[in-house]
């Protein structure tokens, strides 16, 4: 987890998925590094960004 964009926290998963959530959501979910999570994705809320480096 890392601060991102002021009002967001970036959460990265081992499956190379990144989600941006509010600090309130981090607190509500009691997220800490290493906390296992399941992601549910709302298709209308997806934004794709180029990867910083090639995966593979």
C-alpha positions as CSV (number, residue, x, y, z in Angstrom):
1,X,0.0,0.0,0.0
2,X,1.2,3.5,-0.8
3,X,-0.3,7.0,-0.7
4,X,-1.5,8.1,-4.2
5,X,-3.1,11.3,-5.4
6,X,-3.8,12.8,-2.0
7,X,-7.2,11.2,-1.2
8,X,-6.3,7.7,-2.5
9,X,-4.2,4.8,-1.4
10,X,-2.8,2.4,-4.0
11,X,-3.1,-1.3,-3.2
12,X,-1.1,-3.8,-5.2
13,X,-1.7,-7.5,-5.3
14,X,0.5,-10.4,-6.1
15,X,-1.5,-11.0,-9.3
16,X,-0.3,-7.6,-10.7
17,X,-3.6,-5.9,-10.0
18,X,-3.6,-2.4,-8.6
19,X,-6.6,-0.7,-7.0
20,X,-6.9,2.8,-5.7
21,X,-9.1,3.1,-2.6
22,X,-9.8,5.8,-0.1
23,X,-8.1,5.9,3.2
24,X,-11.5,5.3,4.8
25,X,-11.9,2.1,2.8
26,X,-8.4,1.0,4.0
27,X,-9.5,1.6,7.6
28,X,-12.9,0.0,7.2
29,X,-11.4,-3.1,5.7
30,X,-8.5,-3.1,8.2
31,X,-6.0,-3.4,5.3
32,X,-2.3,-3.8,6.1
33,X,0.5,-5.1,3.9
34,X,0.1,-8.9,3.5
35,X,-3.7,-8.8,4.3
36,X,-5.4,-11.4,2.0
37,X,-8.2,-9.8,-0.1
38,X,-10.6,-10.6,-2.8
39,X,-11.3,-8.0,-5.5
40,X,-14.7,-7.3,-7.0
41,X,-14.6,-5.1,-10.1
42,X,-17.3,-2.8,-11.3
43,X,-16.8,-2.6,-15.1
44,X,-18.0,1.0,-15.3
45,X,-15.4,2.1,-12.8
46,X,-12.3,0.7,-14.5
47,X,-9.5,2.9,-15.8
48,X,-6.5,1.4,-17.5
49,X,-3.1,2.9,-17.2
50,X,0.1,1.9,-19.1
51,X,2.4,-0.4,-17.0
52,X,5.5,1.2,-15.7
53,X,7.5,-1.8,-17.0
54,X,6.8,-4.8,-19.2
55,X,5.4,-7.8,-17.4
56,X,6.9,-11.1,-18.3
